[in-house]
Amino acid sequence: MSRRVRKMDEFIGGDLYSHLQAAADLVVIADEHHVHRQQARAFSSAVRDLRPRALVGLTATPDPADEGKVIYRYSLAEAIADGLVKVPVIVYRQDGHKDVATQLADACHLRRIKEAAYATWAEGEGRTPVNPVLFVVCQTVEEAKQTSNLLASESYIGDPAAVLEVTSQSSDDALAALASVEDPDSPIRAVVSVDKLKEGWDVKNIGVIVALRALASEALTEQILGRGLRLPYGRRVGAPMIDQIDLVAHDSYRKLLEQKDALIQRIAPTGDSAATGEPLQPGPAKAAAKEAAAEIQETPEQGTLRLVTPGRLIDGEHVDGAAALILQDYMVTEAQGQRDAEEYRVLQRVPGAPQIVFPRREQEVLPVRFSLSLVSDTDVRAAGAGFAQEIKIPLIREALTATRTLDGGVRVRREAQEAGEATQAWLPLARVTNDLENRLLGLGLVEESLAELNAARRVVQAFLAGAGAGANSEVNWGAERAHQALQGIDALIRQRYNARRLQPKYAFRTVTMPVEPQPMPTDVLDRFATKFERGRWYSGWRKSVLPVASFDTNSTERALAEILDGATDIAWWLRLQATDPAFIELDTGGRYYPDFIAIDTSRVHWLIEGKSDRDVTRRDVEDKRGAAEEWARFVNDDSRFGVWRYLFCSETAIKNARGGWHSLLVTARAS
């Protein structure tokens, strides 16, 4: 620990170390925690002597002695499935050539292809190009020197200045060059190291890895593979040459298959974090890793075997599995790279597809106001049900009777008689409707606007429907019933006004969907050609606004797409992504991204969400559903954006629809 932390600091009245020791709420977060424990005991002691309330260690390789202290695990497989890092691809040859020279030559060739793919994508997106680097791991210093000399020759990298050798004997200049290898101006195109580099060297431009004389399962370690996992542009871009890290193994395919379980256990979850976040002890954790490996699904394609992890929880929601590891023939990898390098393609609407104007409702910093759009049809219908019958006006009849008292006087008293029914005026339903609307707008609780007028009409229609007064059911209302109805709807609206949420005013801002242009994914499959895999892009749609779409779940999102694409009453549909500007703001400050927008042949716009049965009753899901239903009411009451409806579909509702759109409207009870 630096001595500077023990020097006097006039701003805190002492040295920093003592100040931290005295802090009652100190929490220390230690990155590379295993290093502090094993190799820097003095540093570890200094940290622990601070006596923090909590010491949280972060590490990819916990010390065996610390296994019992692990409170949460996030496996490499989870990071890969969540799209936070590259997908590892083990590249093999089927022709039996696995000598070092061939392995390095193939790796250099793949690096050049990746460089072209990186440049093509960067130019199309207007981004700074990233130079992919080859990372070679050797076992000895002598092997590293031989490898560096070979790579510098004309048939490989072809430039000694572009090959950086890093060993225990390396100079300070070499270490400085290593630190700056991801700079755009760096000349380095290959890094040759002995064993593994020290912790702390994490760059984003490793494109190809070669572990000489090491089996693929041994090379798939956090220290070696981890060097190349960072995404060069901070996110997946849809181009395999950029989104994947190639590990050139050149073991035979048969040998790789024999190692399949060992390979997947290198990256598979070793605890229960995917389900609960709770860790397992070392013994059960290893058993869990084997169990996870056993649940891996194999998705074979031409020259490619994708190992897909089982479904799991993400932010509390269940999603399907994604590829965590790919075994691929060298020729297939080369061909894919050539496609990625040849042209930058733009993802845009199919011919004839419309642009969708989405009315996004945004908060404005304005005084709180009340709107009739906050009143739901369900509540109004329930209130109207109390006025389903005519109200009779009683005609009170009393008789005055006189009787003699004992002293001869007369006592007069009132005596109730059987009541009669008074006559009353009958009002046309149109007048009742008009009176109710005027009462709502005359309360002084809402602003004078077309939106509130439309909302008042909607509320009154729902109220009358609750009272059984449909368009064809009644002609006239009794005056007393009409009067009491006015009092009833008045009380309902005042009650809603007094219980209104303290929320800012919202304003609509239109956004045009889909966002154009955007890069076209190159790893696209026909929707009928393979098993479902989360995150893959699928083509072959007839009514999708875009030619390709990707999904997180098969039983809800993918199934909804199939229903929409086959429905005769659906004109177009668009799969929404979490990066799209079409979202609904929540009162909590968050955002809700629905799954689809669909346009039916009557030009009604549908905002659609699919959820697994186990997620339907979650509180956050119910909050999003309520926000979307409220959003739809506001949009329709505004009347500038056409008719929008919200459709929430459970897994069971989708299944029971049996592929039919009309059936889905019934099973999901469209609102």
DOSE-380871 format. One line per field, with one value per residue (C-alpha): residue in one letter; x, y, z. Coordinates in steps of 0.001 Angstrom, whole numbers, padded with zeros to 6 digits. Example, Ala and Ser with C-alpha at 12.3 -4.5 7.8 and 13.67 -1.06 7.14 Angstrom:
BEGIN
r <- (A, S)
east <- (012300, 013670)
north <- (-004500, -001060)
up <- (007800, 007140)
***
This chain:
BEGIN
r <- (M, S, R, R, V, R, K, M, D, E, F, I, G, G, D, L, Y, S, H, L, Q, A, A, A, D, L, V, V, I, A, D, E, H, H, V, H, R, Q, Q, A, R, A, F, S, S, A, V, R, D, L, R, P, R, A, L, V, G, L, T, A, T, P, D, P, A, D, E, G, K, V, I, Y, R, Y, S, L, A, E, A, I, A, D, G, L, V, K, V, P, V, I, V, Y, R, Q, D, G, H, K, D, V, A, T, Q, L, A, D, A, C, H, L, R, R, I, K, E, A, A, Y, A, T, W, A, E, G, E, G, R, T, P, V, N, P, V, L, F, V, V, C, Q, T, V, E, E, A, K, Q, T, S, N, L, L, A, S, E, S, Y, I, G, D, P, A, A, V, L, E, V, T, S, Q, S, S, D, D, A, L, A, A, L, A, S, V, E, D, P, D, S, P, I, R, A, V, V, S, V, D, K, L, K, E, G, W, D, V, K, N, I, G, V, I, V, A, L, R, A, L, A, S, E, A, L, T, E, Q, I, L, G, R, G, L, R, L, P, Y, G, R, R, V, G, A, P, M, I, D, Q, I, D, L, V, A, H, D, S, Y, R, K, L, L, E, Q, K, D, A, L, I, Q, R, I, A, P, T, G, D, S, A, A, T, G, E, P, L, Q, P, G, P, A, K, A, A, A, K, E, A, A, A, E, I, Q, E, T, P, E, Q, G, T, L, R, L, V, T, P, G, R, L, I, D, G, E, H, V, D, G, A, A, A, L, I, L, Q, D, Y, M, V, T, E, A, Q, G, Q, R, D, A, E, E, Y, R, V, L, Q, R, V, P, G, A, P, Q, I, V, F, P, R, R, E, Q, E, V, L, P, V, R, F, S, L, S, L, V, S, D, T, D, V, R, A, A, G, A, G, F, A, Q, E, I, K, I, P, L, I, R, E, A, L, T, A, T, R, T, L, D, G, G, V, R, V, R, R, E, A, Q, E, A, G, E, A, T, Q, A, W, L, P, L, A, R, V, T, N, D, L, E, N, R, L, L, G, L, G, L, V, E, E, S, L, A, E, L, N, A, A, R, R, V, V, Q, A, F, L, A, G, A, G, A, G, A, N, S, E, V, N, W, G, A, E, R, A, H, Q, A, L, Q, G, I, D, A, L, I, R, Q, R, Y, N, A, R, R, L, Q, P, K, Y, A, F, R, T, V, T, M, P, V, E, P, Q, P, M, P, T, D, V, L, D, R, F, A, T, K, F, E, R, G, R, W, Y, S, G, W, R, K, S, V, L, P, V, A, S, F, D, T, N, S, T, E, R, A, L, A, E, I, L, D, G, A, T, D, I, A, W, W, L, R, L, Q, A, T, D, P, A, F, I, E, L, D, T, G, G, R, Y, Y, P, D, F, I, A, I, D, T, S, R, V, H, W, L, I, E, G, K, S, D, R, D, V, T, R, R, D, V, E, D, K, R, G, A, A, E, E, W, A, R, F, V, N, D, D, S, R, F, G, V, W, R, Y, L, F, C, S, E, T, A, I, K, N, A, R, G, G, W, H, S, L, L, V, T, A, R, A, S)
east <- (000000, 001312, 002910, 000953, -002194, -000412, 000696, -000998, -003897, -005025, -008459, -009357, -007254, -005053, -003809, -006186, -005554, -006520, -009530, -010726, -010092, -012304, -015132, -018163, -019612, -016533, -017092, -014076, -014552, -011393, -010976, -008819, -009386, -007426, -004293, -004578, -004866, -002044, 000566, 000240, -000133, 001040, -001577, -004244, -003288, -003434, -006924, -008199, -006645, -008993, -011702, -014382, -017986, -017815, -014963, -016308, -013869, -014337, -012473, -012842, -010660, -011425, -008849, -009970, -009732, -012260, -014895, -017042, -017194, -018587, -021953, -022735, -021503, -021860, -020452, -018772, -021634, -024093, -022023, -021846, -025581, -026369, -024362, -021851, -018800, -017827, -018893, -015902, -015481, -013107, -011820, -010759, -009571, -010995, -008018, -005731, -003223, -002507, 001196, 002231, 003053, -000389, -002090, -000295, -000843, -004577, -004701, -002941, -005337, -008356, -006896, -006595, -010183, -011329, -009392, -011272, -014609, -013837, -012959, -016071, -018377, -016603, -016777, -020472, -021201, -018847, -016788, -013036, -011596, -010319, -007325, -007833, -004774, -003599, -002769, -000431, 000236, 003461, 004843, 008476, 010524, 012376, 009103, 007925, 011081, 010683, 007020, 007752, 010362, 007969, 005133, 007452, 008225, 006548, 004075, 002528, 002325, 005214, 006594, 008855, 007600, 004041, 004906, 005253, 006934, 006139, 008021, 009744, 012731, 010815, 012017, 010075, 009501, 007823, 005575, 004665, 003791, 001635, -000247, -001085, -001895, -005542, -004697, -005743, -002168, -000518, 001493, 001093, -000864, 000323, 001203, 003243, 003312, 004595, 001856, -000595, -000162, -000427, -003819, -004839, -004160, -007634, -008035, -010944, -009198, -008037, -009630, -007840, -006185, -003720, -002675, 000264, 000438, -002626, -005906, -008952, -010315, -007068, -007013, -010551, -009477, -010276, -006602, -006250, -009712, -010589, -008021, -010103, -013661, -014149, -016287, -014392, -017325, -018825, -021750, -022685, -023070, -024535, -021347, -019790, -016243, -016619, -018881, -016830, -013344, -011685, -009607, -007562, -007147, -006821, -007628, -009718, -013479, -013776, -011354, -013212, -016478, -014856, -013918, -017327, -018402, -015027, -015210, -018640, -017796, -015045, -017646, -020879, -022405, -020923, -023670, -027329, -026918, -028989, -032013, -031664, -028291, -027503, -024105, -023364, -020582, -017587, -018835, -022387, -021046, -018985, -021987, -024057, -021460, -021705, -025489, -025420, -023120, -025528, -028375, -026471, -028302, -026388, -027507, -025698, -025387, -023198, -019670, -020759, -021889, -023443, -023615, -026671, -027148, -030509, -033029, -032665, -033722, -032654, -033897, -036504, -037821, -037362, -035574, -034417, -030829, -028172, -024962, -022149, -019604, -019259, -017199, -016582, -014685, -011906, -013361, -016766, -015122, -013133, -016228, -018200, -015343, -015232, -018940, -018534, -015566, -017025, -019777, -021601, -025295, -028033, -031035, -034050, -037726, -038829, -040402, -043848, -043524, -044769, -043004, -044779, -045281, -045190, -046635, -044169, -045573, -042948, -042968, -042921, -041914, -045292, -047807, -049734, -053085, -055981, -057285, -060349, -058002, -056856, -060334, -060595, -063606, -063792, -064275, -066832, -068874, -068942, -070267, -072862, -074179, -075815, -078206, -079355, -082994, -085450, -085906, -089486, -090535, -092847, -096132, -096403, -099947, -100832, -104183, -105116, -107202, -108991, -110024, -111690, -109652, -111012, -111529, -113585, -110920, -109792, -106416, -105278, -102504, -100990, -101418, -099365, -101306, -100211, -097823, -098390, -095995, -095500, -095304, -092011, -090670, -088968, -085746, -084330, -081123, -079334, -080180, -079030, -075774, -075317, -076105, -073567, -070859, -071590, -071468, -068007, -066634, -068354, -066777, -063744, -061385, -059986, -058669, -060707, -059254, -060269, -058545, -060677, -063829, -063033, -062252, -065571, -067438, -065608, -066323, -070022, -070396, -068776, -071025, -074163, -072992, -072633, -076180, -077386, -078132, -076501, -077015, -079976, -081264, -083158, -084755, -085771, -084700, -086771, -085862, -084987, -082735, -081018, -080637, -079160, -076840, -075503, -074794, -073189, -070796, -070020, -069045, -066933, -064902, -064442, -063261, -060736, -059651, -059069, -057157, -055173, -051519, -049041, -047509, -046186, -048008, -047162, -046730, -046575, -043467, -043659, -040821, -040637, -040069, -038060, -034851, -033072, -030398, -028821, -026334, -027725, -026867, -024878, -025474, -029040, -030914, -034144, -036886, -037730, -034155, -032973, -033890, -034654, -031782, -032067, -030392, -030168, -031670, -034249, -035501, -038347, -041164, -044011, -045423, -042504, -041563, -037913, -036589, -035112, -036100, -034610, -036308, -035538, -038088, -039579, -042875, -043942, -042073, -041264, -044733, -046365, -044338, -045587, -049205, -048841, -047093, -049817, -052849, -055036, -056173, -052621, -051048, -047625, -045739, -042473, -040355, -039197, -035764, -034585, -032459, -035439, -036911, -040429, -041023, -043451, -042206, -043073, -043992, -040983, -038676, -037958, -038910, -041052, -040162, -043031, -042336, -044240, -046181, -048705, -051043, -054239, -056177, -058523, -055471, -055681, -052230, -051564, -048890, -048216, -046401, -045779, -044903, -044261, -046900, -044536, -043848, -047437, -048171, -044891, -045392, -043155, -044927, -048316, -047019, -045837, -049138, -051039, -048796, -049377, -053151, -053088, -050861, -053381, -056225, -054294, -053313, -056868, -058348, -055864, -057201, -054236, -052512, -055241, -056507, -054032, -054793, -052672, -052584, -050969, -050477, -049565, -047811, -051033, -053075, -050648, -050722, -054529, -054809, -053498, -051796, -054853, -055000, -058757, -058347, -055507, -057743, -060180, -057687, -055719, -058898, -057813, -058333)
north <- (000000, 003432, 005458, 008473, 007212, 007680, 011245, 014198, 015646, 019085, 018643, 015676, 016631, 013541, 010813, 009046, 005595, 006655, 008492, 005306, 003250, 005597, 005503, 003660, 002881, 001782, -000885, -002170, -003727, -005600, -006536, -009599, -010701, -013946, -011909, -010025, -013273, -015234, -012866, -009630, -010527, -007108, -005419, -007836, -007184, -003426, -003716, -005928, -003652, -000921, -002957, -002292, -003188, -005324, -006568, -007696, -009582, -009901, -012645, -015096, -017674, -017819, -019412, -022899, -021750, -018983, -021168, -021197, -017402, -017099, -015336, -015077, -016673, -015356, -017873, -017303, -019163, -016666, -013710, -015259, -016002, -012459, -010992, -009245, -010940, -012727, -016263, -018668, -020692, -023668, -023937, -027401, -029051, -032210, -032964, -034071, -031176, -030049, -029140, -025829, -024165, -024938, -023887, -020525, -019983, -020590, -018271, -015486, -015954, -015729, -012598, -010922, -011841, -010454, -007267, -006778, -007550, -005101, -002394, -003021, -002757, 000313, 002145, 001404, 002618, 005589, 004188, 004149, 000856, -001683, -003825, -007493, -009127, -012741, -014012, -017049, -018889, -020918, -023199, -022077, -018944, -020821, -021832, -018217, -016998, -019586, -018720, -014982, -015514, -017695, -015162, -012341, -014150, -013307, -016198, -015215, -011681, -010580, -007778, -008215, -004881, -006248, -009255, -008614, -011242, -011011, -013233, -012875, -011557, -008825, -005216, -002243, -001157, -004481, -004145, -000599, -001856, -004549, -001942, 000035, -002844, -001792, 001772, 002413, 003464, 000402, -001604, -004854, -007597, -010623, -011092, -014153, -015029, -017799, -019566, -016769, -013061, -011438, -010312, -006836, -007146, -006987, -005636, -005605, -006429, -010027, -011764, -015131, -017283, -020132, -022275, -024325, -027954, -027492, -029305, -027147, -027917, -026713, -023584, -022715, -021180, -017763, -016736, -017619, -017385, -014471, -012285, -012264, -012053, -008286, -006942, -004526, -002131, -002675, -004751, -007533, -006140, -009140, -010063, -013369, -012265, -009432, -011073, -014274, -015170, -017933, -020501, -022358, -025806, -028178, -031139, -033605, -033179, -036589, -035577, -032329, -034207, -036520, -033413, -031808, -032185, -030981, -028019, -026919, -027383, -024803, -022143, -023621, -022252, -023772, -022595, -021660, -018010, -018431, -019428, -017784, -016082, -018327, -020072, -023736, -025255, -026630, -030212, -029472, -026737, -029244, -031532, -028602, -027927, -031525, -031317, -028080, -029690, -032599, -030188, -028614, -028981, -029708, -027762, -029121, -027068, -027460, -027830, -026280, -027632, -025082, -026004, -024233, -023700, -024451, -021683, -019625, -016469, -012993, -010120, -012487, -013501, -016901, -016927, -019717, -020840, -019387, -020731, -020680, -022529, -023306, -026032, -025064, -026388, -024063, -023811, -022746, -020097, -018820, -018620, -016787, -014330, -013668, -012840, -010460, -008759, -008317, -005807, -003840, -004533, -002350, -003730, -001907, -002446, -004972, -003490, -002091, -002197, 000902, 003101, 002935, 006170, 005222, 007824, 007682, 009253, 011244, 013095, 016865, 018922, 020619, 020996, 017883, 017611, 015213, 013589, 011509, 009181, 007988, 006515, 002966, 001542, -001296, 001058, 003162, 000136, -001088, 002290, 002360, -001052, 000616, 002387, -000572, -000231, 002593, 004459, 004912, 008182, 007257, 009212, 009558, 009280, 010303, 010555, 012975, 011200, 012770, 010989, 012091, 012128, 011096, 014671, 015343, 016991, 016104, 014606, 014949, 012714, 011661, 008120, 006583, 005138, 002807, 004761, 005349, 006015, 009517, 010232, 011496, 012817, 010489, 011670, 010461, 008479, 010987, 013749, 011579, 010979, 014680, 015622, 013109, 014389, 018009, 017130, 015578, 018495, 021016, 019764, 021981, 019072, 018666, 021012, 021985, 019944, 017521, 014710, 015315, 015570, 012186, 010784, 012100, 010405, 007135, 007310, 008044, 005204, 002794, 004103, 003625, 000186, -000766, 000457, -001771, 001121, 000004, 001681, -000573, -001510, 001542, 004685, 006715, 007061, 008192, 011643, 010309, 007604, 010209, 012561, 009865, 008782, 012332, 012221, 008787, 009631, 012939, 011088, 008567, 011225, 013319, 010221, 009469, 013100, 013109, 009826, 010788, 009854, 012616, 012388, 014854, 015649, 013545, 014708, 012601, 012524, 010485, 008177, 006406, 002675, 000794, 002712, 003052, 002481, -000158, -002929, -006097, -009199, -011693, -014761, -015265, -018553, -019538, -019789, -023337, -024620, -025176, -025435, -022276, -020462, -017237, -014287, -015796, -013886, -015665, -014860, -016163, -013950, -012775, -009872, -008671, -005034, -006124, -009146, -010718, -010977, -012395, -013585, -014390, -017173, -019811, -020496, -016832, -014368, -016756, -018311, -014870, -014043, -017239, -016328, -012772, -013875, -016353, -014232, -013048, -010030, -008827, -006598, -006030, -006718, -005504, -007176, -004561, -004643, -003188, -000695, 000718, 004122, 002648, 002225, 003161, 005228, 003850, 005911, 004344, 005984, 002793, 001872, -000933, -002375, -004445, -007319, -006394, -003791, -005223, -003479, -005282, -004882, -002385, -000197, -000826, -000841, -003568, -003348, -006971, -008634, -012342, -013772, -017248, -018506, -018353, -014643, -013466, -012752, -011036, -007546, -005794, -007563, -006458, -002886, -002873, -004287, -001600, 001121, -000156, -000263, 003283, 004344, 002936, 004858, 008120, 007516, 006740, 009619, 011945, 010749, 012037, 008662, 006320, 003369, 001497, -001585, -003536, -007329, -009222, -012906, -015563, -018723, -020684, -018152, -018447, -022225, -022373, -020046, -022920, -020543, -018375, -014590, -014492, -017304, -015399, -012344, -014572, -016554, -013418, -011343, -008365, -004969)
up <- (000000, -000912, 001874, 000713, 002442, 005797, 005134, 006811, 004812, 005925, 004390, 006612, 009632, 009575, 007310, 004937, 006397, 009929, 008554, 006835, 009975, 011958, 009425, 010767, 007335, 005372, 002709, 000747, -002682, -003718, -007380, -008215, -004637, -005027, -005763, -002510, -000604, -002195, -003528, -001580, 002064, 003238, 001083, 002285, 005892, 005359, 003884, 006696, 009331, 008110, 009889, 007252, 007906, 004785, 002600, -000768, -002975, -006733, -008549, -011406, -009625, -005888, -003647, -002529, 001080, 000352, -001317, 001812, 001753, -001759, -001610, -005327, -008544, -012073, -014474, -017811, -019474, -018033, -019245, -022715, -022777, -021599, -024485, -022217, -023737, -026944, -027757, -027723, -030914, -030968, -034539, -035693, -038907, -040374, -042636, -039795, -040093, -036541, -036568, -035013, -038347, -039765, -036547, -036550, -040278, -039899, -036880, -038820, -041726, -039444, -037832, -041242, -042079, -038756, -039400, -042660, -040952, -038139, -040685, -042796, -039798, -038360, -041706, -042085, -038558, -038657, -035772, -035143, -036457, -033939, -034883, -033885, -032312, -032274, -028761, -028602, -025334, -025117, -022424, -022338, -023076, -025801, -027455, -027246, -029038, -031804, -032210, -032360, -035065, -037063, -036814, -037935, -041186, -044478, -044529, -041194, -039714, -041905, -039722, -036662, -035282, -035290, -033066, -029330, -027169, -023450, -020997, -017645, -019586, -021418, -021323, -019991, -023588, -024347, -021286, -022340, -025817, -024206, -022187, -025334, -027661, -028107, -029114, -032743, -033593, -032052, -034639, -032653, -034417, -032380, -028701, -027742, -024042, -021807, -019859, -019033, -018616, -015246, -013948, -014986, -018714, -020160, -023667, -026085, -029356, -028962, -031942, -032150, -029472, -029959, -027007, -028300, -027214, -025014, -025335, -025879, -022422, -020856, -022997, -021951, -018655, -017278, -017552, -021247, -022788, -020529, -022291, -025454, -024168, -024074, -026922, -029196, -029506, -026066, -027315, -029709, -033224, -035059, -036986, -035861, -036729, -034218, -031638, -031350, -030106, -032127, -030264, -032891, -031370, -034349, -032195, -034144, -034044, -032433, -029710, -029109, -028773, -026227, -024253, -024626, -021000, -019739, -022107, -021004, -017319, -017785, -018423, -017019, -013807, -010668, -008327, -008227, -009172, -012307, -010267, -006856, -006556, -003598, -003723, -003282, -001243, -003207, -003335, -004454, -006745, -008715, -008901, -010163, -012864, -014051, -013959, -015961, -018505, -018810, -019659, -022531, -025840, -029016, -032077, -035139, -038318, -041379, -039981, -036687, -033325, -030989, -027303, -025885, -022152, -020494, -019808, -016650, -014806, -015951, -013792, -012417, -015849, -017432, -020780, -023051, -023457, -025741, -027242, -024692, -026829, -030536, -032215, -035837, -038793, -039983, -043484, -042104, -039921, -042879, -045101, -042421, -042042, -045751, -045735, -042806, -044470, -047944, -047309, -044661, -045012, -043615, -041757, -043133, -043782, -046351, -049517, -048826, -045035, -043212, -040712, -037365, -035423, -031752, -029344, -026483, -023323, -021458, -018173, -018104, -015096, -014705, -011873, -010965, -012720, -012806, -015976, -016708, -018581, -015156, -014572, -015858, -017663, -015146, -012198, -014067, -015156, -011561, -010400, -013155, -012129, -009126, -011458, -013507, -012288, -012412, -009130, -008073, -006413, -003539, -003085, 000676, 002026, 005589, 007227, 010041, 012624, 015581, 018752, 021962, 025112, 028520, 029516, 026435, 024407, 020844, 019915, 016307, 014986, 011680, 010542, 007656, 004795, 002047, -000174, -003798, -006667, -007925, -011576, -012969, -016223, -018648, -020239, -023552, -023152, -025376, -022853, -019942, -021778, -022478, -018850, -017544, -019887, -018950, -015262, -015655, -017622, -015326, -012115, -012712, -012072, -015573, -018216, -021248, -024081, -026786, -024906, -021789, -023899, -025440, -022001, -020621, -023449, -022794, -019048, -019593, -022107, -019653, -016849, -018938, -020050, -016392, -015820, -018636, -020967, -024162, -027495, -028346, -024910, -023583, -024926, -021854, -018245, -015332, -013988, -010524, -011920, -014086, -011112, -008888, -011715, -011872, -008160, -008472, -011310, -009555, -006377, -008300, -010115, -006971, -005108, -007862, -007853, -004096, -004289, -007380, -007606, -007268, -010700, -013208, -016381, -019401, -022954, -026102, -028228, -031397, -032415, -035754, -035806, -036831, -036271, -039620, -040668, -038435, -039180, -040664, -038602, -040646, -038471, -039772, -040030, -041737, -039105, -040230, -040508, -036944, -033299, -031397, -029711, -027757, -029426, -032928, -035834, -037968, -041471, -043610, -042240, -044476, -042453, -040367, -041011, -040852, -042745, -039586, -035929, -032735, -029568, -025930, -025510, -027758, -025983, -025809, -028065, -030908, -030670, -030860, -033969, -035619, -034798, -036095, -039275, -040130, -039214, -042093, -040055, -039320, -041956, -040352, -037141, -035664, -033009, -030489, -028847, -025541, -027480, -029388, -028498, -028234, -024516, -021754, -018838, -015410, -012366, -010632, -013168, -015102, -018635, -019992, -023402, -024854, -027250, -030425, -032318, -034771, -037207, -038134, -041359, -039654, -038958, -035221, -033623, -031050, -028376, -027409, -024525, -023927, -020517, -019144, -016735, -013778, -014407, -014927, -011255, -010444, -009023, -011548, -014427, -013088, -012738, -016364, -017531, -015633, -017072, -020612, -020157, -018817, -021721, -024198, -022567, -022781, -026399, -027469, -025498, -027185, -030593, -032615, -033054, -034186, -032179, -029965, -027904, -025445, -025465, -022591, -023391, -020896, -022003, -021491, -023481, -026396, -026248, -026068, -029062, -031212, -033617, -034288, -033864, -033132, -030646, -028989, -028552, -026686, -024589, -023677, -023195, -025268, -023633)
***
